[in-house]
Amino acid sequence: MPGAEKLDFVSTPIGADRRGSFFARHVSGSFRSVLGGSLEILWRRPLRILQCSAIGTIIGILPGAGADIAAWVSFGYSKQRSKTPELYGRGSLEGVADAGAANNAALAGAWIPALVFGIPGDSITAIVLGIMTMKNLTPGPEIFERQGVLIWGLYFVFILANLALLPAGWLAIRAGAQLIRVPRHTLIPIIVMFCVIGAYAIGGSYFDVALMLAMGLLGFALERAQIPVGPVVLGIILGGPLEERFVQGITASRGSLAVFVSRPLAALLGVVALIVWLLPAITALHERRRSVAGLSRP
């Protein structure tokens, strides 16, 4: 199918994901209010922020996973643990904070496989590894021994970049706050125009544009039915690599499914995945039994 290789990263999330409106609803023109609001959330929910940051770091370490997947997974985890899950997707600051914590942690975690093993964790580290190769630098364990000055330089640049994000983010939020004053009948066509341009610009294919519009309609229908869009986006992003690895494993084992649980670590991960998969159904069944038992009491 033409354009199928772009299903994972461009057209589908552009069409289905409308979570970007979270940020436009809660911007402020004051640096104190912006920073103070972030610190307030951090002060009220330090454990949850640390949990989502850990999720983002672990996902960021996985090669090719990326910050988007970390943000979606963290958003879903935060929604399950929240006392007000009905606000998620409708302007919940907790959802924004937790997804943002995982997003930032994943960006940092992506550097671990890049520097230690020479495996890019995301598109940014892939570009950096390409530049390092052009400069005759070989990423891997030896770079810490032979190019220690370079590694310390990278650490220093990371610190400067995070400090530079404070004023840059403040300016971006102040500029974004002006979008709230734009009438909706003017703003929405502009957003749709940029979505169409972005979907077409990647591959120059009208199929991508049609796909983006179709996924937009699907996302709208899912939200109207109160079905979360996140799992759909994650399924499309991870579906291709999962199918590829599955075919590789089946081919190597000559059709035997035992290859996926033949090693202790693989078996452990399989059990954990099965538990995570069945846990929501078991919890829902338990809650239903409790509610039925409560209604049957005189």
The 8 nearest C-alpha neighbors of each residue, nearest first, counted from 0:
[[1, 3, 2, 4, 206, 6, 5, 207],
 [2, 0, 3, 206, 4, 204, 207, 5],
 [1, 3, 4, 5, 207, 0, 206, 6],
 [4, 2, 6, 5, 1, 0, 7, 207],
 [3, 5, 2, 6, 7, 1, 0, 239],
 [6, 4, 3, 7, 2, 8, 9, 10],
 [7, 5, 3, 4, 11, 8, 10, 9],
 [8, 6, 236, 5, 235, 9, 11, 4],
 [7, 9, 5, 6, 236, 12, 10, 11],
 [10, 8, 11, 12, 5, 13, 7, 6],
 [11, 9, 211, 13, 198, 12, 207, 6],
 [10, 12, 14, 13, 211, 9, 6, 214],
 [13, 11, 15, 16, 14, 10, 9, 232],
 [14, 12, 10, 11, 15, 16, 9, 211],
 [13, 15, 215, 211, 214, 11, 12, 16],
 [16, 14, 218, 215, 12, 214, 13, 11],
 [15, 17, 12, 18, 13, 14, 228, 218],
 [18, 16, 19, 20, 15, 14, 13, 218],
 [17, 19, 20, 16, 21, 88, 22, 89],
 [20, 18, 21, 17, 22, 23, 16, 24],
 [19, 21, 23, 18, 22, 24, 17, 90],
 [22, 20, 90, 19, 24, 23, 18, 25],
 [21, 23, 24, 20, 25, 19, 26, 95],
 [24, 22, 20, 21, 25, 26, 175, 176],
 [25, 23, 22, 21, 26, 20, 90, 179],
 [26, 24, 22, 23, 27, 21, 90, 92],
 [27, 25, 176, 23, 172, 24, 22, 28],
 [28, 26, 29, 33, 176, 173, 25, 32],
 [27, 29, 173, 30, 176, 26, 172, 33],
 [28, 30, 32, 31, 27, 33, 173, 169],
 [29, 31, 33, 32, 34, 169, 28, 27],
 [30, 32, 29, 34, 33, 35, 36, 28],
 [31, 33, 35, 29, 30, 34, 36, 27],
 [34, 32, 30, 36, 35, 31, 27, 29],
 [35, 33, 37, 31, 36, 32, 30, 38],
 [36, 34, 32, 38, 37, 33, 31, 39],
 [35, 37, 39, 33, 34, 38, 32, 40],
 [38, 36, 34, 40, 39, 35, 41, 33],
 [37, 39, 41, 35, 40, 36, 42, 34],
 [38, 40, 36, 42, 37, 41, 35, 43],
 [39, 41, 43, 37, 42, 38, 44, 36],
 [40, 42, 38, 45, 44, 39, 43, 37],
 [43, 41, 39, 40, 44, 45, 38, 37],
 [44, 42, 40, 41, 39, 45, 38, 46],
 [43, 45, 41, 47, 46, 42, 40, 48],
 [46, 44, 41, 48, 47, 42, 49, 43],
 [47, 45, 49, 48, 44, 50, 51, 41],
 [46, 48, 50, 49, 44, 45, 51, 97],
 [49, 47, 45, 51, 50, 46, 97, 52],
 [48, 50, 52, 46, 47, 51, 53, 45],
 [51, 49, 47, 53, 52, 48, 46, 54],
 [50, 52, 54, 101, 48, 53, 49, 73],
 [51, 53, 101, 49, 55, 100, 104, 54],
 [52, 54, 56, 50, 51, 55, 49, 57],
 [55, 53, 51, 57, 52, 56, 58, 50],
 [54, 56, 101, 105, 69, 104, 52, 58],
 [57, 55, 105, 108, 104, 59, 53, 54],
 [56, 58, 60, 54, 59, 55, 53, 61],
 [59, 57, 55, 61, 60, 56, 69, 54],
 [60, 58, 105, 108, 109, 56, 61, 57],
 [59, 61, 108, 109, 57, 58, 112, 62],
 [60, 62, 58, 59, 64, 63, 120, 57],
 [63, 61, 120, 64, 119, 60, 118, 121],
 [62, 64, 120, 121, 65, 61, 119, 122],
 [65, 63, 62, 61, 58, 68, 59, 121],
 [66, 64, 121, 67, 63, 59, 68, 105],
 [65, 67, 102, 69, 105, 68, 106, 70],
 [68, 66, 70, 69, 65, 71, 102, 64],
 [67, 69, 71, 70, 66, 65, 72, 64],
 [70, 68, 55, 66, 72, 67, 71, 101],
 [71, 69, 98, 102, 73, 67, 101, 68],
 [72, 70, 74, 68, 73, 69, 229, 75],
 [73, 71, 75, 69, 74, 70, 68, 76],
 [74, 72, 76, 70, 75, 71, 98, 51],
 [73, 75, 71, 77, 98, 72, 76, 94],
 [76, 74, 78, 72, 73, 77, 71, 79],
 [77, 75, 73, 79, 78, 74, 72, 80],
 [76, 78, 74, 80, 75, 79, 81, 73],
 [77, 79, 75, 81, 84, 76, 80, 74],
 [78, 80, 76, 77, 81, 75, 84, 82],
 [81, 79, 77, 78, 76, 82, 84, 75],
 [80, 82, 78, 83, 84, 79, 77, 93],
 [81, 83, 84, 80, 78, 79, 85, 86],
 [82, 84, 81, 85, 86, 87, 78, 80],
 [85, 83, 78, 86, 87, 81, 82, 79],
 [84, 86, 83, 87, 88, 89, 78, 82],
 [87, 85, 89, 84, 91, 83, 88, 90],
 [88, 86, 91, 89, 84, 85, 94, 90],
 [87, 89, 90, 86, 18, 91, 21, 85],
 [90, 88, 86, 87, 91, 21, 85, 18],
 [89, 91, 21, 88, 92, 87, 86, 24],
 [92, 90, 87, 93, 94, 86, 89, 95],
 [93, 91, 95, 94, 96, 90, 21, 25],
 [92, 94, 96, 91, 95, 97, 40, 77],
 [93, 95, 97, 91, 92, 96, 74, 98],
 [94, 96, 92, 98, 93, 97, 99, 91],
 [97, 95, 99, 93, 94, 98, 100, 92],
 [98, 96, 100, 94, 99, 95, 51, 48],
 [97, 99, 70, 74, 101, 95, 73, 100],
 [98, 100, 102, 96, 97, 101, 95, 103],
 [99, 101, 97, 52, 103, 102, 98, 96],
 [102, 100, 55, 52, 104, 51, 98, 70],
 [101, 103, 66, 99, 70, 105, 100, 104],
 [104, 102, 106, 100, 105, 101, 99, 107],
 [103, 105, 56, 55, 101, 107, 52, 106],
 [106, 104, 59, 55, 56, 108, 66, 102],
 [107, 105, 103, 109, 104, 108, 66, 59],
 [106, 108, 104, 105, 109, 110, 103, 56],
 [109, 107, 59, 56, 105, 60, 110, 106],
 [110, 108, 120, 59, 60, 106, 107, 111],
 [109, 111, 113, 108, 112, 107, 114, 120],
 [110, 112, 113, 109, 108, 114, 115, 60],
 [113, 111, 116, 115, 118, 114, 110, 60],
 [114, 112, 117, 118, 119, 110, 111, 116],
 [113, 115, 138, 117, 139, 111, 112, 116],
 [114, 116, 139, 112, 140, 113, 111, 117],
 [117, 115, 139, 112, 118, 113, 114, 140],
 [116, 118, 113, 138, 139, 114, 115, 112],
 [119, 117, 113, 112, 116, 120, 62, 114],
 [120, 118, 113, 125, 124, 121, 62, 117],
 [119, 121, 62, 109, 63, 113, 124, 112],
 [122, 120, 63, 65, 123, 119, 124, 125],
 [121, 123, 125, 124, 126, 120, 119, 63],
 [124, 122, 126, 125, 121, 127, 119, 120],
 [123, 125, 127, 119, 126, 121, 122, 128],
 [126, 124, 119, 122, 128, 123, 127, 121],
 [127, 125, 129, 123, 124, 128, 130, 122],
 [126, 128, 124, 130, 129, 125, 131, 123],
 [129, 127, 131, 125, 130, 126, 124, 132],
 [128, 130, 126, 132, 127, 131, 125, 133],
 [129, 131, 133, 127, 132, 128, 126, 134],
 [130, 132, 128, 134, 136, 133, 129, 127],
 [131, 133, 135, 129, 136, 134, 130, 137],
 [132, 134, 130, 131, 135, 129, 136, 128],
 [133, 135, 131, 132, 136, 130, 129, 137],
 [136, 134, 132, 133, 131, 137, 130, 138],
 [137, 135, 131, 132, 134, 138, 133, 142],
 [136, 138, 132, 139, 135, 142, 131, 117],
 [139, 137, 117, 114, 142, 136, 116, 115],
 [138, 140, 115, 116, 117, 141, 114, 142],
 [139, 141, 115, 142, 143, 116, 138, 114],
 [142, 140, 144, 143, 139, 145, 138, 146],
 [141, 143, 146, 145, 144, 140, 139, 138],
 [144, 142, 147, 141, 146, 145, 140, 150],
 [143, 145, 141, 142, 147, 146, 140, 148],
 [144, 146, 142, 143, 147, 141, 148, 149],
 [147, 145, 142, 149, 148, 143, 144, 150],
 [146, 148, 143, 150, 149, 144, 145, 151],
 [149, 147, 151, 146, 150, 152, 145, 143],
 [148, 150, 152, 146, 147, 151, 153, 143],
 [151, 149, 153, 147, 152, 148, 154, 146],
 [152, 150, 154, 148, 153, 149, 155, 147],
 [151, 153, 149, 155, 150, 154, 148, 156],
 [154, 152, 150, 156, 151, 155, 157, 149],
 [153, 155, 151, 157, 152, 156, 150, 158],
 [154, 156, 152, 158, 153, 157, 151, 159],
 [155, 157, 159, 153, 158, 154, 160, 152],
 [158, 156, 160, 154, 155, 159, 153, 161],
 [157, 159, 155, 161, 156, 160, 162, 154],
 [160, 158, 156, 162, 161, 157, 163, 155],
 [161, 159, 163, 157, 162, 158, 156, 164],
 [162, 160, 164, 158, 163, 159, 157, 165],
 [161, 163, 159, 164, 160, 165, 158, 166],
 [162, 164, 160, 161, 165, 159, 166, 167],
 [165, 163, 167, 161, 162, 168, 166, 160],
 [164, 166, 168, 163, 167, 162, 169, 161],
 [167, 165, 169, 168, 164, 163, 170, 162],
 [168, 166, 164, 170, 169, 165, 171, 163],
 [169, 167, 171, 165, 170, 164, 166, 172],
 [168, 170, 166, 172, 167, 171, 30, 165],
 [169, 171, 173, 167, 168, 172, 174, 166],
 [172, 170, 168, 174, 169, 173, 175, 167],
 [173, 171, 175, 169, 174, 170, 26, 176],
 [174, 172, 28, 176, 170, 175, 171, 169],
 [173, 175, 171, 172, 176, 177, 170, 178],
 [176, 174, 172, 177, 173, 178, 171, 23],
 [177, 175, 173, 178, 174, 26, 179, 172],
 [176, 178, 175, 179, 180, 174, 173, 181],
 [179, 177, 181, 176, 180, 175, 23, 174],
 [178, 180, 177, 181, 176, 23, 24, 182],
 [179, 181, 178, 177, 182, 176, 183, 186],
 [180, 182, 178, 179, 186, 183, 185, 177],
 [183, 181, 185, 184, 186, 180, 179, 178],
 [182, 184, 186, 185, 187, 181, 188, 179],
 [183, 185, 182, 186, 187, 188, 181, 189],
 [186, 184, 183, 182, 187, 188, 181, 189],
 [185, 187, 183, 189, 188, 184, 182, 181],
 [186, 188, 190, 189, 183, 185, 184, 191],
 [189, 187, 191, 190, 186, 192, 185, 184],
 [188, 190, 192, 186, 187, 191, 193, 185],
 [191, 189, 187, 193, 192, 188, 194, 186],
 [190, 192, 194, 188, 189, 193, 195, 187],
 [191, 193, 189, 195, 190, 194, 188, 196],
 [192, 194, 196, 190, 195, 191, 197, 189],
 [195, 193, 191, 197, 192, 196, 198, 190],
 [196, 194, 192, 198, 193, 197, 208, 199],
 [195, 197, 193, 199, 194, 198, 200, 192],
 [198, 196, 194, 200, 195, 199, 193, 201],
 [197, 199, 195, 10, 208, 196, 200, 207],
 [200, 198, 203, 196, 197, 201, 204, 208],
 [199, 201, 197, 203, 198, 202, 196, 204],
 [202, 200, 199, 198, 203, 197, 9, 204],
 [203, 201, 204, 200, 199, 2, 207, 198],
 [202, 204, 199, 200, 201, 205, 207, 198],
 [203, 205, 206, 202, 207, 199, 2, 208],
 [206, 204, 208, 207, 209, 199, 203, 210],
 [205, 207, 209, 204, 208, 210, 2, 1],
 [208, 206, 210, 205, 209, 204, 198, 10],
 [207, 209, 205, 211, 210, 206, 198, 199],
 [210, 208, 206, 212, 211, 207, 213, 205],
 [209, 211, 207, 213, 208, 212, 206, 214],
 [210, 212, 14, 10, 208, 214, 209, 213],
 [213, 211, 215, 209, 214, 210, 14, 208],
 [214, 212, 210, 216, 215, 211, 209, 217],
 [213, 215, 217, 14, 211, 15, 216, 212],
 [214, 216, 14, 15, 212, 218, 213, 217],
 [217, 215, 219, 213, 214, 218, 220, 212],
 [216, 218, 214, 220, 215, 219, 221, 213],
 [219, 217, 15, 215, 221, 216, 220, 214],
 [218, 220, 216, 222, 217, 221, 215, 223],
 [221, 219, 217, 223, 218, 222, 216, 224],
 [222, 220, 226, 224, 218, 223, 219, 225],
 [221, 223, 225, 219, 224, 220, 226, 218],
 [222, 224, 220, 225, 221, 219, 226, 218],
 [223, 225, 221, 222, 226, 220, 219, 227],
 [226, 224, 222, 223, 221, 227, 220, 228],
 [225, 227, 221, 224, 222, 228, 223, 220],
 [228, 226, 229, 225, 222, 230, 221, 231],
 [227, 229, 231, 230, 218, 226, 232, 221],
 [228, 230, 232, 231, 227, 71, 233, 75],
 [231, 229, 233, 232, 228, 234, 227, 71],
 [230, 232, 234, 228, 229, 233, 235, 227],
 [233, 231, 235, 229, 234, 230, 236, 12],
 [234, 232, 230, 236, 235, 231, 237, 229],
 [235, 233, 231, 237, 238, 232, 236, 230],
 [234, 236, 238, 232, 233, 237, 7, 231],
 [235, 237, 7, 233, 234, 238, 232, 8],
 [238, 236, 234, 235, 240, 239, 233, 241],
 [237, 239, 235, 241, 234, 236, 240, 242],
 [238, 240, 242, 241, 237, 243, 236, 235],
 [241, 239, 243, 242, 237, 238, 244, 236],
 [242, 240, 238, 244, 243, 239, 237, 245],
 [241, 243, 245, 239, 240, 244, 238, 246],
 [242, 244, 240, 246, 241, 245, 239, 247],
 [245, 243, 247, 241, 246, 242, 248, 240],
 [246, 244, 242, 248, 247, 243, 241, 249],
 [245, 247, 249, 243, 248, 244, 250, 242],
 [248, 246, 244, 250, 245, 249, 251, 243],
 [249, 247, 245, 251, 250, 246, 244, 252],
 [248, 250, 254, 246, 252, 251, 247, 253],
 [251, 249, 253, 247, 248, 252, 246, 254],
 [250, 252, 248, 249, 253, 247, 254, 246],
 [251, 253, 249, 255, 250, 254, 248, 258],
 [254, 252, 250, 251, 255, 249, 248, 256],
 [253, 255, 249, 252, 250, 256, 251, 248],
 [256, 254, 252, 257, 253, 249, 258, 250],
 [257, 255, 258, 259, 254, 249, 252, 260],
 [256, 258, 259, 255, 260, 261, 252, 254],
 [257, 259, 261, 256, 260, 252, 255, 248],
 [258, 260, 257, 261, 256, 265, 266, 248],
 [261, 259, 266, 265, 257, 258, 262, 269],
 [260, 262, 258, 257, 259, 266, 263, 265],
 [261, 263, 265, 260, 264, 266, 259, 258],
 [264, 262, 266, 265, 267, 261, 260, 268],
 [265, 263, 267, 266, 262, 268, 260, 269],
 [264, 266, 260, 268, 262, 267, 263, 269],
 [267, 265, 260, 269, 263, 264, 268, 262],
 [268, 266, 264, 270, 269, 265, 263, 271],
 [267, 269, 271, 265, 270, 266, 272, 264],
 [270, 268, 266, 272, 267, 271, 265, 273],
 [271, 269, 273, 267, 272, 268, 274, 266],
 [270, 272, 268, 274, 273, 269, 275, 267],
 [271, 273, 269, 275, 270, 274, 268, 276],
 [274, 272, 276, 270, 271, 275, 269, 277],
 [275, 273, 271, 277, 276, 272, 278, 270],
 [274, 276, 272, 278, 273, 277, 271, 279],
 [275, 277, 273, 274, 278, 272, 279, 280],
 [278, 276, 274, 280, 275, 279, 273, 281],
 [277, 279, 281, 275, 280, 274, 276, 282],
 [280, 278, 282, 281, 277, 283, 276, 275],
 [281, 279, 283, 282, 277, 278, 284, 276],
 [280, 282, 278, 284, 279, 283, 285, 277],
 [281, 283, 285, 279, 280, 284, 278, 286],
 [282, 284, 280, 286, 285, 281, 279, 287],
 [285, 283, 287, 281, 282, 286, 280, 288],
 [286, 284, 282, 288, 287, 283, 281, 289],
 [285, 287, 289, 283, 288, 284, 282, 290],
 [288, 286, 284, 290, 289, 285, 283, 291],
 [287, 289, 291, 285, 286, 290, 292, 284],
 [290, 288, 292, 286, 287, 291, 293, 285],
 [289, 291, 293, 287, 292, 288, 286, 294],
 [292, 290, 288, 294, 293, 289, 287, 295],
 [291, 293, 289, 295, 290, 294, 288, 296],
 [292, 294, 290, 291, 296, 295, 289, 288],
 [293, 295, 291, 292, 296, 290, 297, 289],
 [296, 294, 292, 293, 291, 297, 290, 289],
 [295, 297, 294, 293, 292, 291, 290, 289],
 [296, 295, 294, 293, 292, 291, 290, 289]]
